[in-house]
């Protein structure tokens, strides 16, 4: 490409005024804009596995837009459900005058979680839901529920954990990049423990938790069954079982943050099912609707009723858009699509093939362990001395974007290339993405 052509191309770019507007009018801490123009792209449309930017270039999406588009971007059934609901009832009144779909979705979430988990038990357990908008709000509803249930404010959580950036969630989000600027305003009721790497870490973890009981007012344990933003860390076998047993022994509430891992992402409907563990509370979001801001905290009916008093006309935890009708309609359609197309099973099967492909990659300058479950897979890039290959990973992601593949980095050091595509991804599309990664590694190392 000649210098004259590059100059002409830059002049024709439609994203430049958009990025300039963001630079002028959005908080400068939100959207990173590369000075050289290599990042970001401005999305214009998205359909299925593909995103088209404002300049007309099409990309294969390996992120599912933070894991949201599990059934693919703009899934027809989900879009139709949202459009139909918008024309019928655009907004209702949260905790005052309800609408039908909020009740139906609460029932569906009960069936998908606690009722399904207890189907082999003598007594079927129901779930009850607190709806919210963003994932961190579901986490904060869970934190409130645990505090009400136990009368204790302390929460055991884990290094590398990410539970959102609201002030409640920040107390249990470990990364200092997010916590540091606001620590003076935090109660810091979270007590952090090492996220285990092997089964041999479980016994020391139990000992640490036991010691913490005598020093802190612990009422709950909050855990991601598989850490996403922490770097795609899958825990060793028996980790969740160990936490469940510890909570039962000491009357703690076990909270599973499945904002990212829920709805088939890891090859099961929910990641706790890899160990057949039933949490007391489960936090859901992202792929719940396939593209509308709606989240949920679902707990066993016994725990929810014990924790929250019956409403006397003024709820003590609510919001204007609680259980939004459009979001509920899209969630019901999205769950139906996941089931109809057997995408949970597909995630498991295709994910195994993806991990096998990634393990065959080679680099002359990086060590690249692969980990994950289902279609939540990470390729970690480290230097031969063990240090994170952050610059190499970020450079790789930018070059892949130029080639037409959207990826994101994960982990505290941004050195994990994450594969979290829509669950509809084909094996041919994954092979194309992996091949592009290999070619870029060969070209630059």
N, C-alpha and C positions, 0 to 999 in steps of 0.2 A: 504494500500500500504506500503510494507516494505521499510526500509531505503535503502537496497541493490537495490530494484527495482527502487526506485526514482533516485538513483545515475546512474543506467544503462540507465534509460529513458533520463536523462539530457544529457548523453554522446551521445545519438542518435539524439538529437534535431538538425534539420537542420537550425533552425533560429539563432542559436548562432553565426555562422560566419557572417551572414548578419547583425545582431545587432552590432557585434564587428566592422564591417566595417563602419557602420553608426557612431558609437562612435568615430572612428578614423578619418573619412573624412567628415562628415557632421557637420555644425555648431551645437554646443552642445545645442543651445536654441531651436532647431526645434523638434526633436523626443524625447519624454520622455521615458526613459528606466528604468523600475523599478529594483532596485538593487537585489530584490529577484526573479526576473524573471516572475512576475505575469502579466506584461504588457510591451510591446504590443505583439500582434501576427504579424507574417509576412504573408501578403496575397499572395497566389499563383494563385488561380483561383476564379471566381465568376460567378454564373449562377442563374438567377431568384431571389429567396429569400435567396440563400445560398452563403456563402463564405467558401472556403477551404484554410487553411493555409499551409505553406511550409512543415509542419510536417504531413500533410494529415488529420488533424481534420477539420470537417465541422461545421459551425456555422449558426444560423438563424440571419439574419441581421435586426435589428430594427432601423437602421440609414439611410438606402438607400445611404450610403457613403456621408454623409452631405446633404442628400436630392436629390442627383443627379439622382440616378437610379429609377426614378418614375415608369417606365415600367418594372422594374426588371433589374438585372444585365445582361449585354450581351444579351439584347433583340435581337432576331434573325433578325427582320426586320431592326433594327437600325444598327446592326453589318454589315449586308449585304450591306446596303447603304454606310457605311463608307468604306468597302473593295472595293466595286465597284468604288467608287470615287477615292480612293487611286491609283487604277490601271489606272484610266482615266486621272485624273489631281490632282496631289498631292499638288500643291501650285500655287497661282496666284499672282497678284501684287497689293493687297490692294486697294489703292486709285488711281492707274494708269490704268492698263488694267484689267477690271473686268471679272468675270465669270458668267455664267447663273444662278447658284444656289443662288448667293448672291442676285440677283434681285428677284428671286422667294421667298426666305425666307423673305426679306423685305416686299414683298407684302403679304405673309401669316401672318406676325406679325401685319400688318395694319388691315387685315381682322379679326384677333382674338381679337384685342384691340379696336381701335377707330372706325372702321367701324361697328363692332358688337355692341358697346356701343351706337352708334348714329343711329341704324337702325330704331328706332321709331320716330326719329326727322325729320323735314321737309327737312333738308340738311344733306346728309351723309358726315361724317368727315373721312378723311384719316389720317393715321399715317406715319411718316417718321422715319427712323432708323439710328442710329450710332452704328456700330458693334464694339465689343471689345473682349478681351480674358477672363479676370477674372471679377467677379462681381464688385469689387471695381472700375474697369475701367469704367464700365457702370455708376456707381454712379458719377464718376468724369466727365464723359461726360455730365451728367445731371446738375451737378453743373456749368459747363462751359456754358451750354445752358441757364440756369437761369440768370447767370451773364450777358451774352450778351443780353438777352431779356429785362432785367430790368435796367441794368446799376448799379446794387447794389450788393455788395459782401456778405452781411450778410445772413445767413441761420438759420431759426428756426428749431431746432431738439429736440430730447427727451432723457431724462435720460433712461439708459438701452439700448439705441440704438446702433446697430452695423452695420456699413456700409462699412467695409473693412479697410485695413491698409496702403494703399497708402497715400502719404502726403496730398492730397486733402481730401480723405475720413477720415483721422485721425482727421481732424478739426471738423467733425460732428459725430465721434464715441465717446461715452461718457466715456467708462470704462478707468480708469486711468492706469490700468495694461498695456494697449496698448499705451495710449497717453503720460503717464508720462515721459518715457525716452527721448522723442523727442519734448517736449513742447517748448524748446528753438528755435526750427526750424519751429514752426508752426505759421501761421498768426492768428489762432484761430478766424476764421470768423463765427464759429458756436455759436449760443446762445441756451443754453439748458433749456428746460421746463419740468416739471414733466409729465411723461406718466400717463394718468388718469387711475384710478382704478374703479370709479363708475361714473354714470351720474352726480352726484352732483359736480364732479371735473371739468365739462366742462365750467360752467360759470366763475369760477376763472381763468381757462386757457385762456379764451377769454380776460379777463381783463389784464392778464399778457402779452399776445401777443400785446394788444393795447398799453400798456405802453412801450413795447420794440420798437414799431414803432417810437416813438419820440426820443429814445435814440440810436438806432442802425440803420444801413443802411440795413434793411431787404428786400431781394428781393424774397425769396422763403421759403417754409416750406418743410422739408424732413421728411418722416415718413415711418416706417414699419407698414403696416396694422395689423400685428400681430408680436410681437417681438419674434424672435427665440432664438438667442444666449443670449438675455437679460433674458431668463427664461421662454419662452413660455407664454407670456403675451398677452391675447386677450383684446382689449380695450372695454369699455362700448359702448352700442348702441348710435348712433348719433355722435360719435367722429369724424369719417371721414367727415360726413356731416357738422359738425361744422367747420372743417378745410377748406372744400371746400367753404363754405359761407364766411369765413373770407378772404380767398385768393381772391375771387371775389370782395369783398367789397374794398380791399386795393391793388388790382392789383399785387398780389403775385403769384408766380409760385408754384403749388402744385406738389411735386415729391413723387411718391410712390415707395419705395424700395421693390420690390417683387422678389429679387434674390432667396430667400428661399421659399416664399409663393406661387410663381407663378406655373402655369401648374398643377392645381388640388390639391395641397398639403392641402389646407384648406377646400376642398369640393366645391369650385367654381374654374373656370378657373383661376381667379385672386382674391385675397382676398378683393380688393376694392369692388367687386361685392356683398359682404354681405350687403353693404349699398347702392348699386347702385350708387356709386360715380365714376365720371370720373376724373382722375388726368390729369394734363397737360403733365407730363412725367412719364413713368413707366420704371423701371430698371429690367432687366430680366437676369437670368443666371442659374447655377446649373442644374435643370431638363430640361433646354432648349434642350440639345442634348442627354442627357442620359449617357454622359461619355466623351465628348470632350470639351476642354477649349474654350468656346464661350459664349459671353454675348452680351447684346443689351440694348441700351437706345432708347426707342420709344416715340416720342412726336407727338402731333397733327401737321399736315402739316403746319397749319397757324403759330404756334409758332416756329417750326423749321425753316421755311423760313424767318420769321421775325428776328430770332436770328443769323443764320449763313449766311454769304455772299455766293453767287455762286462761285464755284471754278474757278480760273483762271489758274489752272495748278499746284498749290501748296496748298494742304489742310492745314489748321491751326490746325487740330486735326486728327491724323491718327496713324497707326502702321503697322509694317511689315506684320503681320498675320491678318490684318483686314478682317473680313468676310471670314475666311479660308474655302476653298471648301469642305474639309472633314467634318468640323463642320457643314456647311450649309446643306450638304446632310443628316447627321445624325439628325439634328434638324427637317428637313422636315419629315423624317421617324418617328421620335419620336412623333411629334405632331399628325401625322396620327394614330399612335398606341394608344395614349391617347384617341383620338376621337373614333376610331374603337372599342376599348374595353370598352368604357364608364367608364374610370377610374376616371374621375372627380366625377361623381355620386357615384361611388363605394367608393371613399375616404370619401364622406359625410356620407354614410350609415354605412360603417364599422367603421368609426371614432366615431359615436354615440354609437355603441355597445362597443367599446373599453373604452370610458369614463365611461360607466355604470359599466363595469367590474372593472375598477380601483377604482371607488368610493366604491366598496365593500371590498377593501383591509383593513386589520387591522394591527396595530403595537402597541406594549405595550410601546414603548419608543419614537415614533415620531408622530407628527401631519402631515397629508398628504393630503393637498388640491389638487384637480385635475382641470386642465384647458386646454383649447385649442379649436381648430376647425378642423374638418376633421381628417386627419392623421398627424396632428401636435399637439401632446398632451404631457403635462408635469405632472409628479407626483412630487410635491415639498415635500422635507423632512425637517421638522423643529423639534427642540427639544420642549418639553412642555413649556419652558420659551420663546418661539418664536424665539430663535436664530437658524441660519441655521445649519442643521445637515450635514455639509460638509463631515466629515470623514465617517459618516454612508453611505452617498450616494456613495462616491467613493469606499468604501469597498464593497458595494452591487454590483456595476458595475463590479468590478474585479471578484467577486465570480460568477456572472452571465456569465462572459466571460469564466471562467473555466467550466461552465456547458454547454456552447455552444450557448450563446446568446450575440450578439454585441449591446451594448448600449453606449450612450454618456451622460455626464452631461451637463446641461446648466445653465445659470444664473451667476451673478457676483461671487457668493459664491460656484458655482459648486454643488448645492444641489437640482437640479431639474433633475430627471430621465426622459429623453426625448424619446418619441415614435414617430419616423418619418420614418416608414418602407416604402419600395416600395409600391406603390398603388395597386399592385397585391396581397398583403398579404391576406391570407385566415383567416376566423374567427377562425378556429382550430389552426392556427399558433399563432394568437394573444392570444388565450386562454392559449396555452402552455407557452407563454412568461409571461403572467400575473400570471399564476400558479407558475412559477419558482420564480417570484418576491415575491409572498406571502410566499412561502416555505423558501426563504432566510431571509425574514423579521422575520418569526417565529423562525428560527434557531439561530438568532443572537440578538434578542431583548427580 
